[in-house]
Amino acid sequence: MSQPKKQNWDKVLAISTTVIALVAVVVSIWQGIETRKHNRLSVKPILDLVYVNKYEPEKTYPGIYLENYGVGPAIIKEVIVKLDGKPYYKSGNVFYFDFIGGYLRKDLIGDTKVLATSIGINMTLPKGEKLSLVTFMTKDQTPGVEKELVRLLNGLAIYITYQSVYGETFKLVFSAKTLK
């Protein structure tokens, strides 16, 4: 009679071992999925185009700045700029913002220098970095510069497609039609 009881305990032991092993596999898979999500979030870039209209000597000049507020680098994949609703030409793999200098009214900005930069395809913008796209280098707060910058921005739309290091694609749209 003691023989059948031993077989029952062997079955219970075998079944419980199998259940524990299956639970361990499920937990391990779930943990892998959660770790992968965490890793992707830990390098997610967040780009923003910032309009600055104030002048602080030696610190900040009026202009348009591209900033990466995320926790990982942003890889630029495409830049499309529209001026007054018309697509603007981009040359090769690099887009130059220097066309803006020719679009401005010289009588409003006076001696202010307009510095423009370029954005290259596959260019990387590290986390926490700020890139000046268009900067009005002025010696003082000139009212004409602010007015001209707002006029420029009202006709400008910028579309940037960028990726994380994991290849996730994000889009940034900047359109300032509502600035006064």
KEVEXZA-567270 format. One record per residue: x, z, y of N, C-alpha, C, CB in turn. Coordinates in steps of 0.001 Angstrom, whole numbers, padded with zeros to 6 digits, always signed. Glycine has a CB too. Layout:
KEVEXZA-567270
XZYXZYXZYXZY ...
end
This chain:
KEVEXZA-567270
+000789+000000-001184+000000+000000+000000+000843+000000+001265-000904+001163-000011 +001992+000579+001212+002829+000599+002404+003360-000798+002729+003992+001576+002218 +003394-001694+001770+003882-003056+001967+003036-003831+002990+003894-003799+000634 +001702-003849+002899+000903-004608+003857+001051-004089+005285-000552-004574+003453 +001168-002803+005497+001336-002269+006844+002642-002773+007465+001313-000730+006818 +003686-002876+006652+004970-003369+007150+004841-004821+007585+006067-003226+006074 +004095-005629+006835+003890-007029+007224+003121-007116+008539+003136-007795+006116 +002150-006267+008761+001403-006277+010021+002320-005976+011198+000254-005259+009975 +003179-005001+011034+004106-004666+012107+005106-005792+012346+004843-003373+011784 +005512-006474+011304+006420-007621+011466+005738-008736+012253+006882-008150+010088 +004439-008975+011978+003690-010005+012716+003538-009622+014183+002300-010222+012085 +003189-008364+014428+003028-007888+015803+004351-008013+016549+002529-006421+015825 +005414-007642+015920+006739-007734+016526+007107-009197+016818+007793-007091+015602 +006834-010096+015892+007142-011521+016070+006310-012127+017200+006892-012292+014761 +005013-011791+017232+004133-012328+018278+004536-011782+019646+002654-011982+017978 +004794-010478+019733+005171-009895+021026+006513-010444+021508+005236-008361+020924 +007447-010693+020630+008734-011294+020999+008517-012695+021560+009689-011345+019778 +007644-013461+020926+007342-014820+021385+006672-014789+022758+006436-015547+020368 +005718-013888+022945+005025-013780+024236+006012-013391+025336+003874-012741+024156 +006869-012434+025061+007867-012012+026055+008801-013174+026399+008688-010802+025528 +009205-013939+025421+010086-015092+025667+009380-016139+026536+010534-015728+024325 +008096-016408+026247+007337-017389+027041+007155-016906+028485+005955-017652+026393 +006858-015624+028660+006721-015071+030003+008049-015186+030756+006257-013597+029941 +009153-014926+030085+010471-015040+030714+010745-016476+031159+011568-014570+029747 +010346-017456+030350+010534-018866+030711+009676-019212+031932+010174-019794+029513 +008412-018776+031936+007520-019062+033062+008049-018422+034344+006093-018556+032764 +008476-017171+034280+009023-016487+035452+010290-017189+035940+009321-015008+035125 +011109-017638+035035+012345-018331+035395+012037-019650+036111+013201-018593+034139 +011060-020399+035623+010661-021664+036269+010097-021376+037656+009608-022427+035403 +009214-020378+037755+008623-020012+039042+009710-019598+040037+007602-018870+038860 +010673-018825+039588+011759-018381+040456+012592-019575+040939+012654-017369+039717 +012809-020547+040074+013541-021753+040464+012806-022543+041535+013782-022637+039252 +011482-022640+041381+010671-023355+042375+010722-022635+043728+009200-023482+041890 +010576-021329+043711+010616-020550+044951+012000-020617+045609+010238-019087+044669 +013048-020590+044825+014410-020692+045369+014611-022052+046021+015466-020469+044259 +014096-023088+045395+014220-024436+045965+013479-024527+047298+013675-025495+044979 +012257-023962+047367+011507-023950+048634+012296-023209+049711+010115-023291+048442 +012840-022064+049340+013625-021263+050296+014846-022043+050789+014075-019931+049646 +015536-022705+049875+016725-023466+050263+016374-024578+051240+017410-024053+049028 +015251-025257+051020+014824-026322+051931+014489-025757+053304+013611-027069+051357 +013791-024631+053327+013430-024025+054609+014661-023486+055343+012416-022900+054392 +015667-023089+054598+016848-022501+055230+017737-023539+055915+017654-021750+054201 +017435-024823+055766+018188-025867+056465+017255-026833+057195+019070-026638+055476 +016039-026388+057497+015068-027262+058167+015399-027384+059655+013627-026720+057981 +015618-028620+060129+015844-028812+061560+014511-028895+062304+016680-030085+061812 +014495-028448+063544+013317-028584+064396+013804-029113+065737+012541-027213+064557 +013566-030391+065986+014007-031003+067238+012913-030918+068291+014413-032464+067013 +013345-030820+069537+012411-030832+070654+013096-031493+071841+011931-029389+071011 +012334-032285+072573+012823-032862+073814+012349-031967+074943+012332-034338+074003 +013279-031518+075762+012979-030552+076803+013221-031193+078162+013830-029273+076635 +012243-031038+079022+012350-031508+080402+012752-030324+081269+011003-032147+080901 +013880-030448+081953+014358-029385+082842+014292-029918+084269+015824-028924+082467 +013573-029205+085135+013461-029684+086520+014124-028752+087516+012008-029860+086892 +014850-027765+087032+015501-026838+087956+017009-027069+087975+015190-025381+087569 +017577-026650+089050+019018-026790+089240+019625-025407+089351+019347-027643+090499 +020596-025121+088495+021375-023888+088578+022840-024317+088598+021060-022894+087367 +023526-024098+089707+024917-024575+089821+025771-024187+088614+025555-024020+091089 +026489-025170+088119+027424-024995+086991+026754-024620+085667+028429-023937+087338 +025419-024586+085622+024726-024223+084378+023782-025315+083914+023952-022930+084562 +022755-025550+084717+021690-026464+084318+021437-027480+085410+020405-025697+083996 +021305-028717+084992+020955-029793+085911+019629-030381+085464+022067-030888+085963 +018856-030938+086414+017600-031579+086019+017877-032705+085024+016849-032126+087261 +016979-032871+084064+017143-033948+083102+016304-033765+081855+018574-034068+082720 +016611-034578+080860+015936-034544+079564+016983-034167+078518+015251-035931+079225 +016685-033149+077743+017624-032639+076750+016979-032654+075370+018087-031211+077116 +017746-033021+074362+017311-032967+072966+017944-031722+072358+017716-034280+072167 +017098-030815+071842+017611-029559+071293+017164-029389+069850+017142-028364+072140 +018035-028796+069052+017717-028467+067661+017505-026962+067566+018852-028940+066684 +016233-026572+067467+015872-025155+067369+015821-024676+065923+014528-024911+068035 +016006-025574+064980+015907-025217+063568+017116-024464+063059+015710-026445+062745 +017131-024256+061754+018232-023514+061141+019181-024426+060367+017685-022443+060216 +018960-025729+060447+019837-026679+059778+020073-027889+060658+019248-027106+058435 +021029-028719+060300+021330-029906+061105+020241-030970+060985+022671-030496+060688 +020059-031740+062048+019108-032855+062060+019896-034154+061997+018192-032816+063334 +019501-035043+061106+020150-036346+060975+019201-037382+061582+020491-036684+059461 +019615-037981+062699+018781-038943+063421+018703-040237+062615+019346-039215+064854 +017475-040706+062373+017281-041932+061594+016763-043093+062429+016328-041670+060461 +015974-042793+063473+015422-043867+064300+015074-043323+065678+014173-044496+063631 +015303-044142+066688+014923-043795+068061+014169-044983+068634+016181-043431+068946 +012971-044720+069124+012179-045756+069791+011846-045214+071175+010864-046128+068970 +012116-045998+072195+011811-045599+073562+010888-046642+074166+013109-045435+074412 +009825-046144+074780+008906-047030+075494+008915-046613+076948+007455-046977+074894 +008991-047612+077808+008983-047388+079244+007779-048119+079814+010316-047869+079912 +006892-047382+080426+005626-047926+080934+004865-048678+079841+005888-048860+082127 +004872-048140+078639+004109-048697+077520+004784-049844+076791+002799-049159+078007 +005927-050303+077280+006612-051435+076652+007815-050926+075859+007061-052476+077720 +007960-051399+074618+009141-050977+073840+010417-051410+074553+009101-051570+072401 +011379-050536+074556+012654-050843+075180+013651-051242+074104+013177-049640+075998 +014513-052169+074391+015471-052703+073432+016483-051649+073020+016184-053912+074013 +016759-051584+071731+017859-050726+071277+018892-051613+070605+017354-049601+070297 +020144-051369+070905+021193-052261+070411+021841-051684+069159+022255-052500+071496 +021781-052437+068079+022453-052050+066840+022043-050684+066331+023928-052073+067039 +023029-049881+065992+022781-048550+065450+022860-047448+066495+023756-048264+064356 +023020-047840+067756+023156-046846+068819+022153-047167+069920+024611-046817+069383 +021436-046151+070378+020517-046346+071494+021125-045711+072722+019115-045747+071193 +021242-046490+073792+021832-046001+075039+020735-045693+076044+022823-047033+075624 +020778-044511+076618+019809-044124+077634+020255-044516+079031+019564-042639+077575 +021315-045318+079149+021824-045669+080472+020908-046612+081240+023179-046292+080342 +019928-047225+080589+018999-048112+081281+018206-047343+082355+018036-048770+080268 +018102-046046+082203+017295-045247+083118+017868-045300+084534+017214-043792+082629 +019180-045388+084661+019796-045469+085981+019289-046645+086792+021287-045560+085846 +019045-047771+086155+018540-048954+086841+017056-048877+087143+018816-050173+086022 +016371-047949+086546+014928-047802+086711+014580-046883+087882+014308-047264+085428 +015561-046114+088365+015314-045102+089387+015369-045676+090807+016323-043980+089249 +014625-045057+091673+014632-045452+093084+015786-044740+093773+013269-045115+093782 +016745-045510+094254+017956-044948+094864+017648-044187+096152+018962-046059+095152 +016593-044589+096876+016303-043908+098131+015838-042466+097908+015247-044679+098906 +015331-042145+096715+014875-040785+096436+015984-039886+095902+013741-040820+095448 +016929-040472+095194+017944-039613+094570+019249-039545+095356+018233-040102+093178 +019407-040393+096351+020592-040323+097215+021890-040443+096446+020592-039034+097985 +022789-039474+096641+024112-039508+096020+024140-038892+094620+025099-038792+096900 +022997-038540+094113+022937-037901+092794+023433-038872+091729+021491-037431+092470 +024318-038383+090881+024803-039207+089766+023853-039040+088589+026266-038815+089360 +023550-040151+087932+022700-040116+086750+023594-040341+085539+021555-041191+086827 +023700-039316+084701+024492-039432+083487+023564-039638+082307+025379-038186+083278 +023881-040628+081500+023059-040916+080328+023957-040933+079097+022303-042272+080488 +023369-040623+077970+024133-040596+076733+023529-041576+075734+024172-039172+076144 +024046-041569+074562+023531-042439+073509+023237-041601+072270+024540-043579+073181 +022337-042134+071451+022034-041503+070168+022307-042539+069094+020546-040979+070103 +023157-042197+068159+023478-043110+067069+022642-042819+065836+024953-043025+066727 +022326-043862+065108+021613-043697+063850+022555-042982+062875+021129-045087+063274 +022035-042015+062146+022768-041131+061235+023650-040127+061977+023622-041957+060291 +023450-040016+063301+024121-038984+064067+023534-037632+063664+023973-039234+065601 +024365-036620+063603+023914-035284+063230+023919-034378+064448+024800-034695+062116 +022794-033692+064645+022706-032703+065716+022660-031326+065049+021437-032949+066641 +023767-030573+065137+023833-029266+064465+022798-028285+065012+025229-028671+064613 +022526-027260+064229+021562-026243+064662+022049-025575+065937+021339-025189+063556 +021096-025301+066814+021419-024634+068066+022057-025518+069121+022313-023511+067793 +022272-026786+068824+022934-027685+069783+021929-028309+070740+023702-028788+069044 +022430-028612+071938+021634-029264+072969+022381-030517+073396+021368-028309+074190 +021693-031646+073390+022283-032927+073791+021558-033413+075038+022192-033991+072636 +022309-033667+076087+021727-034173+077325+021529-035680+077188+022630-033833+078555 +020270-036128+077228+020010-037566+077156+020161-038203+078531+018602-037836+076593 +019537-037587+079522+019633-038049+080899+019803-036816+081775+018371-038891+081322 +020829-036814+082603+021089-035674+083480+021288-036169+084908+022330-034872+082998 +020653-035471+085847+020826-035773+087261+021843-034779+087813+019458-035699+088046 +023072-035239+087995+024146-034378+088501+024024-034321+090019+025567-034906+088065 +023486-033231+090497+023245-033064+091910+023962-031817+092410+021742-032983+092198 +024312-031815+093696+025019-030664+094263+024063-029572+094703+025873-031098+095438 +022814-029934+094906+021820-028943+095319+020447-029380+094814+021812-028765+096871 +019466-028561+095048+018109-028883+094609+017522-029882+095604+017214-027589+094502 +017578-031138+095265+017061-032193+096125+015633-032506+095703+017956-033467+096057 +014663-032392+096624+013274-032655+096251+013059-034066+095703+012376-032438+097445 +013795-035010+096229+013642-036387+095756+014021-036543+094300+014476-037318+096593 +015015-035795+093844+015455-035877+092450+014334-035410+091522+016735-035028+092225 +013705-034296+091869+012627-033788+091023+011448-034767+090972+012155-032421+091533 +011076-035323+092139+009984-036300+092186+010315-037532+091344+009698-036715+093640 +011539-037996+091479+011946-039201+090754+012007-038943+089256+013304-039695+091257 +012442-037763+088870+012488-037400+087456+011081-037355+086864+013187-036042+087272 +010148-036786+087600+008761-036737+087129+008183-038147+087032+007896-035865+088069 +008466-038997+088015+007984-040387+087959+008538-041101+086734+008379-041153+089239 +009821-040897+086486+010463-041502+085318+009809-041009+084026+011972-041185+085307 +009612-039707+083947+009046-039136+082725+007614-039588+082484+009097-037627+082786 +006851-039796+083532+005466-040237+083366+005369-041612+082722+004764-040255+084705 +006409-042412+082837+006384-043726+082210+007166-043789+080910+006918-044743+083156 +007709-042661+080478+008623-042642+079337+007971-042034+078093+009884-041864+079691 +008187-042664+076969+007771-042103+075678+008948-042283+074718+006450-042805+075123 +009319-041210+074040+010455-041246+073117+009971-040806+071745+011628-040335+073616 +010291-041593+070724+009924-041289+069340+011224-041179+068540+008960-042395+068733 +011443-040037+067932+012660-039831+067147+012263-039446+065725+013572-038731+067790 +012799-040168+064766+012613-039831+063361+013930-039229+062882+012194-041096+062498 +013835-038064+062235+015040-037383+061773+014806-036759+060408+015477-036313+062778 +015893-036395+059734+015822-035839+058391+016627-034553+058292+016320-036853+057367 +016249-033752+057286+017053-032580+056935+018128-033035+055951+016164-031426+056321 +019018-032138+055575+020052-032499+054607+019456-032772+053225+021099-031388+054515 +018228-032326+052991+017540-032609+051724+016784-033930+051763+016576-031483+051388 +016820-034643+052907+016164-035942+053005+014704-035866+053422+016260-036645+051703 +014207-034691+053775+012833-034577+054261+012768-035211+055649+012358-033076+054298 +011738-036007+055889+011626-036743+057139+010656-036053+058090+011177-038178+056874 +011054-035989+059359+010235-035397+060412+010199-036363+061585+010787-033999+060850 +009146-036263+062421+009030-037114+063606+008829-036253+064842+007864-038118+063453 +009465-036680+065918+009327-036025+067211+008780-037066+068181+010699-035424+067714 +007726-036707+068898+007134-037600+069888+007169-036887+071230+005670-038010+069497 +007729-037548+072214+007790-036996+073566+007121-037976+074506+009261-036712+074007 +006061-037529+075136+005377-038334+076135+004930-037385+077238+004161-039126+075517 +005319-037679+078457+005082-036730+079548+004088-037288+080567+006403-036379+080243 +003034-037886+080116+002051-038481+081024+001390-037448+081931+000989-039207+080228 +001408-036200+081560+000671-035192+082310+001509-034453+083344+000084-034210+081367 +002797-034756+083463+003631-034064+084448+003236-034464+085864+005120-034369+084207 +003298-033527+086779+002952-033813+088190+004142-033517+089072+001722-032980+088654 
end
